[in-house]
Amino acid sequence: MAAPIPAGVRTPRRLTQQLLALVATLPQAQPSLVPRSGSATVGTLGAIKNNLPTLQVRGYEMADRIEIAKKFIEEQRQQRDDIIGAFVEGSVARGEDTKFSDIDLVLVVEGTIQHNEIHVWRDGVFVDSLVVSRETYTDPEQVLQNPFQATHINDALILFDPTEFLTRLQQEVRADFMAPQWLRKRLQFFLTIAQKSVEGTKKAIAASDPLEVCGHGSMILGSIVTIPLLRLGITPSSTRTLAQLGDISKTLYERICALEGSHERSVDEVLALLAPFAEVRSLTEPWLRGDSSEYFIKKVEWMAGNGLHREAFHTMCFLSFLPFSGFGGREKPQLSPEGNSFVISWLEKVGWAGQEVLAAKAQLIEAIMEEMEALVEDLPSSASSTRT
């Protein structure tokens, strides 16, 4: 007779039973972040956002990221004469940066772009710089149509703008940023991605295609934490979205943790995943952006050791799955048989392997998606903005 399995061991069958039990307990989907009456206005959403806890981890010496950004911009201006504007976005621009936050910086240039990304370390801080054409940030309506550009300009801390074209653009974008028709476009963008990925996940499970499960899984995990935050005008962090979500909906936070499997992981168990996570990242390095792999590994390790181990697990899942999504038109990694086997073993380590387990996850995803759809559908239409 086989020896009994200890109660703490996460076997595929036990995980499947736990996921199915969770699905059975879920209430009917309804938006839990804003009033269902549909009467929420931009002012109401702003008030909700302003009362949320701020996710900052302080209490230690931090590099002055704004000064680092200014010095980097000056370095680039000394090397090239086509820079006409520059701004910081992301956590640094919002004042939410932590000890291991990077600097997300945009350089706006005139003319042809030869290299659109610059990645360097400065004073122990990773600088993630994107070079874009002036045409990208010319028309406010065009910017509002793009969920990424709109958020970047809305959050931007402008550091170089001699003609003030960025300042004027930001003023116009901010005036309409939370107008329902533009907010709906941003939400619908991510909802559509998630809906397509749910169908793709079902097909991948049926075809026993683990790499496709990875790709579609990343799009789902990214979207279901992004939609509730955007709904309240909160910009998702590149690595701490799950913690941000926990501040506004503990119920949804727990569901997503159960979906991913982080709710059963200890800090030590999450830290033990760092080595295989780094290996998976190295396998997909041609897809990645240079030193960003080193940055994310350091960031995840810091998170796990500073009370955010569930968030660290979420980030590892999302970032390790993302290269297989083809998002943004990027080419998916072509792995050797050995690399393919390693990715499969990684999926086993993080609990995303096995037909029964994946089928149970698919059921939980569908239940969560009902709430995502309700959040978008419940958004009131309005003609309050001058733009259409």
RODO-2510 file (C-alpha; in nm, 4 decimals, decimal comma):
residues 388
     n   res          X          Y          Z
     1     m     0,0000     0,0000     0,0000
     2     a     0,1293     0,3453    -0,0871
     3     a     0,2318     0,5690     0,1988
     4     p    -0,0195     0,8450     0,2847
     5     i     0,0560     1,1900     0,1459
     6     p     0,1290     1,4467     0,4185
     7     a    -0,1433     1,7076     0,4574
     8     g     0,0833     1,9979     0,3629
     9     v     0,1926     1,8585     0,0277
    10     r     0,0239     2,0242    -0,2728
    11     t    -0,0592     1,7352    -0,5018
    12     p    -0,2376     1,8092    -0,8309
    13     r    -0,5517     1,6378    -0,7046
    14     r    -0,5568     1,8337    -0,3776
    15     l    -0,4971     2,1593    -0,5619
    16     t    -0,7772     2,0760    -0,8041
    17     q    -1,0172     2,0038    -0,5187
    18     q    -0,9253     2,3296    -0,3443
    19     l    -0,9769     2,5350    -0,6595
    20     l    -1,3114     2,3734    -0,7358
    21     a    -1,4235     2,4258    -0,3773
    22     l    -1,3318     2,7926    -0,4071
    23     v    -1,5318     2,8310    -0,7288
    24     a    -1,8377     2,6878    -0,5521
    25     t    -1,8146     2,9520    -0,2786
    26     l    -1,7908     3,2532    -0,5093
    27     p    -2,0860     3,4936    -0,4939
    28     q    -2,2636     3,6253    -0,8001
    29     a    -2,0314     3,8582    -0,9864
    30     q    -2,0791     4,2261    -0,9174
    31     p    -1,8483     4,5239    -0,9214
    32     s    -1,7107     4,5583    -0,5707
    33     l    -1,5068     4,8725    -0,6219
    34     v    -1,7629     5,1427    -0,7063
    35     p    -2,1360     5,1969    -0,6357
    36     r    -2,3578     4,9763    -0,8510
    37     s    -2,5995     5,2620    -0,8992
    38     g    -2,3794     5,3872    -1,1798
    39     s    -2,3775     5,7319    -1,0240
    40     a    -2,0048     5,7434    -0,9657
    41     t    -1,8558     6,0585    -1,1132
    42     v    -1,4991     6,1578    -1,1777
    43     g    -1,5066     6,3366    -0,8432
    44     t    -1,6335     6,0261    -0,6650
    45     l    -1,3631     5,8109    -0,8195
    46     g    -1,1039     6,0677    -0,7259
    47     a    -1,2261     6,0715    -0,3657
    48     i    -1,2084     5,6923    -0,3477
    49     k    -0,8560     5,6956    -0,4875
    50     n    -0,7403     5,9670    -0,2496
    51     n    -0,8589     5,7670     0,0524
    52     l    -0,6744     5,4488    -0,0451
    53     p    -0,3668     5,3427     0,1509
    54     t    -0,0474     5,4445    -0,0247
    55     l     0,1764     5,1484    -0,1052
    56     q     0,5168     5,2743    -0,0023
    57     v     0,7911     5,0967     0,1870
    58     r     1,0190     5,3524     0,3463
    59     g     1,2481     5,3680     0,6464
    60     y     1,5879     5,3372     0,4757
    61     e     1,8262     5,5430     0,2662
    62     m     1,6982     5,5735    -0,0883
    63     a     1,8795     5,6994    -0,3944
    64     d     1,7387     6,0257    -0,5285
    65     r     1,5841     5,8868    -0,8445
    66     i     1,4755     6,2263    -0,9747
    67     e     1,8346     6,3516    -0,9630
    68     i     1,9563     6,0324    -1,1290
    69     a     1,6976     6,0816    -1,4029
    70     k     1,8009     6,4451    -1,4563
    71     k     2,1682     6,3475    -1,4849
    72     f     2,0823     6,0688    -1,7301
    73     i     1,8805     6,3096    -1,9468
    74     e     2,1714     6,5541    -1,9486
    75     e     2,4100     6,2724    -2,0469
    76     q     2,1873     6,1829    -2,3395
    77     r     2,1559     6,5467    -2,4463
    78     q     2,5341     6,5722    -2,4528
    79     q     2,5463     6,2697    -2,6845
    80     r     2,2634     6,3649    -2,9208
    81     d     2,0934     6,6844    -3,0335
    82     d     1,7479     6,5513    -3,1231
    83     i     1,5982     6,5303    -2,7705
    84     i     1,3117     6,7801    -2,7411
    85     g     1,1442     6,6493    -2,4267
    86     a     1,1846     6,4015    -2,1424
    87     f     0,9724     6,2750    -1,8557
    88     v     0,9680     6,0137    -1,5828
    89     e     0,6636     5,7914    -1,5458
    90     g     0,5791     5,4947    -1,3269
    91     s     0,6272     5,4708    -0,9522
    92     v     0,8964     5,7400    -0,9369
    93     a     0,6693     5,9954    -1,1047
    94     r     0,3869     5,9063    -0,8638
    95     g     0,6059     5,9171    -0,5536
    96     e     0,5472     5,5454    -0,4885
    97     d     0,9019     5,4229    -0,5493
    98     t     1,0618     5,1777    -0,3106
    99     k     1,4198     5,0717    -0,2494
   100     f     1,4357     4,8553    -0,5626
   101     s     1,2167     5,0609    -0,7941
   102     d     1,3581     5,1350    -1,1366
   103     i     1,3340     5,4672    -1,3190
   104     d     1,0946     5,4565    -1,6151
   105     l     1,2043     5,7392    -1,8391
   106     v     1,0845     5,8573    -2,1809
   107     l     1,3004     6,0596    -2,4199
   108     v     1,1042     6,2369    -2,6944
   109     v     1,3053     6,3066    -3,0095
   110     e     1,2664     6,4645    -3,3503
   111     g     1,3440     6,2636    -3,6601
   112     t     1,4236     5,8965    -3,7142
   113     i     1,4756     5,6672    -3,4166
   114     q     1,7720     5,4306    -3,4475
   115     h     1,7522     5,2580    -3,1084
   116     n     1,4316     5,2908    -2,9085
   117     e     1,5501     5,1504    -2,5744
   118     i     1,8378     5,2395    -2,3433
   119     h     1,8952     5,0342    -2,0287
   120     v     2,1672     5,1193    -1,7774
   121     w     2,2425     5,1042    -1,4058
   122     r     2,3133     5,4346    -1,2314
   123     d     2,4116     5,4525    -0,8643
   124     g     2,2562     5,1101    -0,8036
   125     v     1,9283     5,2060    -0,9740
   126     f     1,8067     5,0531    -1,3000
   127     v     1,7172     5,3132    -1,5628
   128     d     1,4646     5,1835    -1,8157
   129     s     1,4592     5,4461    -2,0890
   130     l     1,2367     5,4494    -2,3961
   131     v     1,3083     5,6709    -2,6980
   132     v     0,9946     5,7803    -2,8851
   133     s     0,9161     6,0093    -3,1750
   134     r     0,7577     6,3519    -3,1233
   135     e     0,4663     6,2239    -3,3351
   136     t     0,3751     5,9816    -3,0554
   137     y     0,2887     6,2667    -2,8209
   138     t     0,1342     6,5291    -3,0464
   139     d    -0,2435     6,4807    -3,0559
   140     p    -0,4245     6,4601    -2,7171
   141     e    -0,7062     6,2514    -2,8637
   142     q    -0,4585     6,0042    -3,0139
   143     v    -0,2874     5,9758    -2,6755
   144     l    -0,6184     5,9180    -2,4957
   145     q    -0,6978     5,6387    -2,7414
   146     n    -0,3873     5,4467    -2,6283
   147     p    -0,4182     5,2969    -2,2758
   148     f    -0,0427     5,3025    -2,2193
   149     q     0,0363     5,6463    -2,3610
   150     a    -0,2600     5,8028    -2,1817
   151     t    -0,1464     5,6660    -1,8461
   152     h     0,2152     5,7647    -1,9058
   153     i     0,1277     6,1260    -1,9867
   154     n    -0,1270     6,1510    -1,7052
   155     d     0,1320     6,0346    -1,4498
   156     a     0,4344     6,1996    -1,6092
   157     l     0,6818     6,4045    -1,4108
   158     i     0,8174     6,6259    -1,6888
   159     l     1,1873     6,7021    -1,6463
   160     f     1,2821     6,8544    -1,9818
   161     d     1,0350     7,0503    -2,1938
   162     p     1,1905     7,3668    -2,3384
   163     t     0,8950     7,4418    -2,5700
   164     e     0,6355     7,3220    -2,3136
   165     f     0,4635     7,0981    -2,5679
   166     l     0,4601     6,8109    -2,3171
   167     t     0,3178     7,0363    -2,0466
   168     r     0,0335     7,1486    -2,2722
   169     l    -0,0346     6,7911    -2,3810
   170     q    -0,0452     6,6703    -2,0218
   171     q    -0,2930     6,9414    -1,9232
   172     e    -0,5295     6,8401    -2,2036
   173     v    -0,4969     6,4670    -2,1328
   174     r    -0,5500     6,5104    -1,7590
   175     a    -0,8656     6,7128    -1,8206
   176     d    -1,0302     6,4146    -1,9912
   177     f    -0,8385     6,1205    -1,8469
   178     m    -1,1192     5,9926    -1,6206
   179     a    -1,4037     6,0889    -1,8531
   180     p    -1,6182     5,7727    -1,8855
   181     q    -1,5745     5,7302    -2,2607
   182     w    -1,1936     5,7286    -2,2332
   183     l    -1,1895     5,5207    -1,9167
   184     r    -1,4141     5,2682    -2,0878
   185     k    -1,1719     5,2416    -2,3799
   186     r    -0,8846     5,1621    -2,1444
   187     l    -1,0862     4,9046    -1,9518
   188     q    -1,2235     4,7461    -2,2672
   189     f    -0,8717     4,7112    -2,4087
   190     f    -0,7630     4,4896    -2,1194
   191     l    -1,0964     4,3113    -2,0943
   192     t    -1,0763     4,2098    -2,4608
   193     i    -0,7237     4,0775    -2,4099
   194     a    -0,8409     3,8719    -2,1129
   195     q    -1,1476     3,7383    -2,2926
   196     k    -0,9412     3,6224    -2,5902
   197     s    -0,6871     3,4669    -2,3580
   198     v    -0,9556     3,2751    -2,1669
   199     e    -1,0583     3,1091    -2,4925
   200     g    -0,6949     3,0553    -2,5835
   201     t    -0,6292     2,8948    -2,2456
   202     k    -0,9122     2,6466    -2,2954
   203     k    -0,7713     2,5468    -2,6335
   204     a    -0,4186     2,5195    -2,4931
   205     i    -0,5388     2,2971    -2,2081
   206     a    -0,7278     2,0758    -2,4514
   207     a    -0,4196     2,0535    -2,6738
   208     s    -0,1859     1,9910    -2,3769
   209     d     0,0294     2,2843    -2,4893
   210     p     0,2084     2,4208    -2,1791
   211     l     0,3786     2,7114    -2,3550
   212     e     0,0475     2,8401    -2,4880
   213     v    -0,0944     2,8044    -2,1362
   214     c     0,1949     3,0275    -2,0235
   215     g     0,1275     3,2924    -2,2840
   216     h    -0,2469     3,3150    -2,2312
   217     g    -0,2034     3,2882    -1,8539
   218     s     0,0179     3,5969    -1,8474
   219     m    -0,2428     3,8025    -2,0324
   220     i    -0,5159     3,6903    -1,7947
   221     l    -0,3125     3,7522    -1,4791
   222     g    -0,2063     4,0931    -1,6025
   223     s    -0,5561     4,2003    -1,7043
   224     i    -0,7520     4,0862    -1,3990
   225     v    -0,5329     4,2899    -1,1651
   226     t    -0,5180     4,5892    -1,4007
   227     i    -0,8907     4,6393    -1,4717
   228     p    -1,0043     4,7052    -1,1106
   229     l    -0,7178     4,9494    -1,0565
   230     l    -0,7784     5,1438    -1,3760
   231     r    -1,1488     5,1522    -1,2882
   232     l    -1,0574     5,3764    -0,9937
   233     g    -0,7932     5,5755    -1,1770
   234     i    -0,5036     5,3922    -1,0085
   235     t    -0,2005     5,3249    -1,2260
   236     p    -0,0871     4,9615    -1,1925
   237     s     0,2689     4,9097    -1,0745
   238     s     0,4917     4,6937    -1,2929
   239     t     0,5519     4,4525    -1,0039
   240     r     0,3187     4,5458    -0,7155
   241     t    -0,0225     4,5381    -0,8822
   242     l    -0,1433     4,2577    -0,6579
   243     a    -0,0613     4,4566    -0,3445
   244     q    -0,2406     4,7581    -0,4908
   245     l    -0,5432     4,5382    -0,5577
   246     g    -0,5399     4,4127    -0,1996
   247     d    -0,5862     4,7716    -0,0827
   248     i    -0,9150     4,8106    -0,2716
   249     s    -1,0668     4,4603    -0,2780
   250     k    -0,9440     4,1986    -0,0345
   251     t    -1,1939     3,9453    -0,1711
   252     l    -1,0665     3,9728    -0,5271
   253     y    -0,7092     3,9715    -0,3966
   254     e    -0,7687     3,6394    -0,2200
   255     r    -0,9333     3,4885    -0,5288
   256     i    -0,6380     3,5765    -0,7478
   257     c    -0,3934     3,4445    -0,4875
   258     a    -0,5904     3,1186    -0,4835
   259     l    -0,5888     3,1073    -0,8624
   260     e    -0,2136     3,1507    -0,8744
   261     g    -0,1439     2,9322    -0,5709
   262     s     0,0427     3,1925    -0,3662
   263     h    -0,2063     3,1652    -0,0774
   264     e    -0,0417     2,8378     0,0254
   265     r     0,3194     2,9457    -0,0180
   266     s     0,5458     3,0510     0,2651
   267     v     0,8128     3,3167     0,2287
   268     d     1,0837     3,0480     0,2177
   269     e     0,8962     2,8562    -0,0511
   270     v     0,8719     3,1667    -0,2654
   271     l     1,2385     3,2504    -0,2147
   272     a     1,3280     2,8950    -0,3190
   273     l     1,1732     2,9699    -0,6592
   274     l     1,4181     3,2515    -0,7346
   275     a     1,6845     3,0257    -0,8882
   276     p     1,4504     2,8489    -1,1339
   277     f     1,2817     3,1834    -1,2051
   278     a     1,6191     3,3303    -1,3015
   279     e     1,6819     3,0289    -1,5258
   280     v     1,3488     3,0701    -1,7016
   281     r     1,4285     3,4377    -1,7553
   282     s     1,7663     3,3485    -1,9037
   283     l     1,6013     3,1049    -2,1456
   284     t     1,3900     3,3898    -2,2814
   285     e     1,6645     3,6556    -2,2599
   286     p     1,6672     3,7308    -2,6359
   287     w     1,3042     3,8426    -2,5928
   288     l     1,3880     4,0559    -2,2915
   289     r     1,5468     4,3961    -2,2590
   290     g     1,9057     4,3523    -2,1506
   291     d     1,9643     4,4226    -1,7841
   292     s     1,5919     4,4261    -1,7039
   293     s     1,6180     4,0554    -1,6183
   294     e     1,8714     4,1277    -1,3430
   295     y     1,6550     4,4132    -1,2160
   296     f     1,3379     4,2055    -1,1918
   297     i     1,5146     3,9195    -1,0129
   298     k     1,6508     4,1606    -0,7529
   299     k     1,3109     4,3274    -0,7187
   300     v     1,1266     3,9975    -0,6682
   301     e     1,3795     3,8863    -0,4049
   302     w     1,3351     4,2153    -0,2187
   303     m     0,9563     4,1868    -0,2328
   304     a     0,9548     3,8319    -0,0958
   305     g     1,1742     3,9365     0,1955
   306     n     0,9725     4,2485     0,2786
   307     g     0,6221     4,1210     0,3472
   308     l     0,5148     4,0900    -0,0164
   309     h     0,5830     3,7232    -0,0878
   310     r     0,2435     3,6666    -0,2508
   311     e     0,3083     3,9638    -0,4745
   312     a     0,6550     3,8264    -0,5510
   313     f     0,5008     3,4941    -0,6546
   314     h     0,2485     3,6767    -0,8761
   315     t     0,5288     3,8732    -1,0403
   316     m     0,7350     3,5608    -1,1050
   317     c     0,4392     3,3864    -1,2668
   318     f     0,3486     3,6857    -1,4801
   319     l     0,7026     3,7672    -1,5952
   320     s     0,7989     3,4059    -1,6645
   321     f     0,4793     3,3467    -1,8654
   322     l     0,4842     3,6781    -2,0539
   323     p     0,7460     3,5985    -2,3217
   324     f     0,5219     3,3195    -2,4531
   325     s     0,2298     3,5573    -2,5121
   326     g     0,3629     3,7351    -2,8181
   327     f     0,2230     4,0562    -2,6681
   328     g     0,3093     4,3706    -2,8606
   329     g     0,3983     4,1698    -3,1697
   330     r     0,7145     4,0289    -3,0141
   331     e     0,8397     3,6960    -3,1366
   332     k     0,7842     3,4084    -2,8956
   333     p     1,0965     3,2264    -2,7687
   334     q     1,2130     2,9273    -2,9681
   335     l     1,3359     2,6829    -2,7054
   336     s     1,5574     2,3793    -2,7321
   337     p     1,4139     2,0472    -2,6091
   338     e     1,6068     2,0991    -2,2856
   339     g     1,4708     2,4511    -2,2501
   340     n     1,1194     2,3329    -2,3171
   341     s     1,1552     2,0667    -2,0491
   342     f     1,2801     2,3223    -1,8002
   343     v     0,9823     2,5502    -1,8610
   344     i     0,7495     2,2552    -1,8060
   345     s     0,9266     2,1783    -1,4769
   346     w     0,8867     2,5450    -1,3817
   347     l     0,5135     2,5221    -1,4431
   348     e     0,5025     2,2217    -1,2135
   349     k     0,6907     2,4145    -0,9432
   350     v     0,4470     2,7071    -0,9538
   351     g     0,1367     2,4858    -0,9774
   352     w     0,0380     2,5526    -1,3394
   353     a     0,0659     2,1985    -1,4741
   354     g    -0,1636     1,8977    -1,5036
   355     q    -0,4928     1,8765    -1,6897
   356     e    -0,7114     1,8623    -1,3781
   357     v    -0,5339     2,1528    -1,2104
   358     l    -0,5529     2,3666    -1,5230
   359     a    -0,9187     2,2818    -1,5812
   360     a    -0,9968     2,3922    -1,2251
   361     k    -0,7998     2,7133    -1,2770
   362     a    -0,9980     2,7762    -1,5946
   363     q    -1,3225     2,7562    -1,3952
   364     l    -1,1942     3,0034    -1,1385
   365     i    -1,0740     3,2353    -1,4147
   366     e    -1,4216     3,2357    -1,5684
   367     a    -1,5751     3,3272    -1,2326
   368     i    -1,3285     3,6150    -1,1891
   369     m    -1,3900     3,7266    -1,5468
   370     e    -1,7591     3,7729    -1,4703
   371     e    -1,6635     4,0386    -1,2181
   372     m    -1,4236     4,2012    -1,4652
   373     e    -1,6999     4,2214    -1,7250
   374     a    -1,9404     4,3661    -1,4693
   375     l    -1,6873     4,6347    -1,3746
   376     v    -1,6670     4,7503    -1,7353
   377     e    -2,0377     4,7201    -1,8100
   378     d    -2,1315     4,9107    -1,4950
   379     l    -1,9300     5,2153    -1,5985
   380     p    -2,1791     5,4932    -1,6782
   381     s    -2,1740     5,6523    -2,0212
   382     s    -2,1375     6,0264    -2,0227
   383     a    -2,1038     6,3188    -2,2561
   384     s    -1,9224     6,5234    -1,9929
   385     s    -1,6047     6,5343    -2,1981
   386     t    -1,5635     6,7521    -2,5015
   387     r    -1,3898     6,4676    -2,6833
   388     t    -1,5825     6,1846    -2,8500
***
